[in-house]
């Protein structure tokens, strides 16, 4: 019983640490999307900036470049928006 409180404290600390790591990863991914937006057409830039905002608010899914990740979905959506604007 005397080890329960320290063990609980360690679990809470680990959970907080993981959250801050995920948050900084999400921020880094959002920053990368905003950098890509600066080099994109207007339609693609709008999509990338909106996705960066959503990642900052809700976090990111997966690692960049991984199929289905937040950044990969954002890049695909930006490419589609750019493709639609040139038609």
ABEGO torsion letter per residue (X at the ends): XAAAAAAAAAAAAAAAAAAAAAAAAAAAAAAAAAAAAAABBAAAAAAAAAAAAAAAAAEBBEBBGBBGBAAAAAAAAAAAAAAAAAX
